[in-house]
């Protein structure tokens, strides 16, 4: 039915409908060139409002649409915790907006425009196994309320660092979970399936290629097999003829 309406209704009318349904989240998506639908940003906002007042980590902030939705939720409930945004600011889809400094300024400009700068700390680097401890050092709370992953697909690295710090009722959001769409989506799909097999992620809902889940009560980070995960990365790399690196996914 939805696909039929998209074909029948003019694009302008569709936008008016989205604006009516999602209000400021539609404006947020449109004004920041957000890559997710407005309904996802609204969902993120509502989920964050349920969380304890603890820091949140976002891997892959891009231009800040999801970051702003998180910041709005924290501000709405007068939370004193922080959102740590890990954003490399270069390569991949970011190249269309310029280089590293251009993308960093774009992110900072959007955060300021939507008035969430007080609750945000930016780590403007590509996350690696070498610098992950520096990100952990930015946390001001012993535990974190949530982490959101929307970067390069190497989510095993992100779970390695942030899952142990996640509150028992903590939220996990993973984007790009879709098999055989492209290298990044396929990698996320296979790695998250492994993480679920190891009891490290309970999926509670899926909206398109974005999944929402929780930290399983009996989860044990020792089940995370990084060598097995790297084998998955190599498998996907061979399948698509690409290399996963700091500058983004590049053809071999």
Number of C-alpha atoms within 10 A of each C-alpha: 5 7 7 8 10 12 10 10 11 10 11 9 11 15 14 12 13 17 16 11 13 18 15 15 24 22 15 22 22 16 11 19 13 18 12 15 16 24 17 19 24 20 15 19 22 15 16 22 18 14 19 16 19 22 25 29 28 22 22 23 24 26 25 25 26 28 27 28 25 27 26 20 21 27 17 11 12 10 17 12 20 24 28 23 24 23 24 24 29 24 19 13 11 18 14 10 14 15 13 17 12 15 23 19 13 19 22 17 16 20 22 13 11 15 14 21 18 13 20 21 15 19 17 18 17 20 23 12 10 7 11 17 13 11 18 16 8 16 20 12 15 11 19 28 24 27 24 23 23 22 24 23 26 22 20 21 17 21 21 17 16 19 23 16 19 24 18 17 15 23 23 23 20 23 21 22 25 19 15 15 12 13 24 26 20 22 28 28 22 20 22 23 15 19 20 15 13 16 18 24 23 18 17 10 11 14 13 13 14 17 19 20 16 19 22 16 12 8 17 14 15 11 12 19 14 13 9 13 21 15 11 19 24 16 13 23 20 13 13 15 14 17 18 19 11 16 16 19 18 14 10 10
